């Protein structure tokens, strides 16, 4: 279902990546029943926030002010880059990055009100190219559909779609 939505968006707006990013993020947020999310796109050793979904106003303003950021290795995004695995944080207010007062973690908790967060990698050639981040304001395990889908390899269609969209010389639009 998520892949069909992303493919529909791609076919309706060839060459325009913003609607694709928004569709990918909306599906990630929906799959884990989160309240809001951000889609981060790798640019060298930093990440650009390229899509928001229901982001709290204060956090959205900060992301617009500073769209390209570097994440410390201790943050959720930093851990995803290092491990290339889903990072699930049950309580951001107890996460080592927040306790160390990392600015990214502090913004997420104090401006976003995030408690439970999931960071999931989308890979191209074994490099993390996109990280959808989805969060809830209440503490709860997000071991729902999104994390199960990643563990079961169901994210592959989304990875393939993103790899195709981000490839320097796309060969065309998929037929399915």
Secondary structure, DSSP 4 states (H G I P E B T S, - for coil): -HHHHHHHHHHHSTT--HHHHHHHHHHHHHHTT-SEEEEEEEETTEEEEEEEES--HHHHHHHHH--EE---TTSHHHHHHHH-S-EEES-GGGSHHHHTT-HHHHIIIIIT---EEEEEEEEETTEEEEEEEEEESS-----SHHHHHHHTTTTHHHHHHHHHHHSTT-------
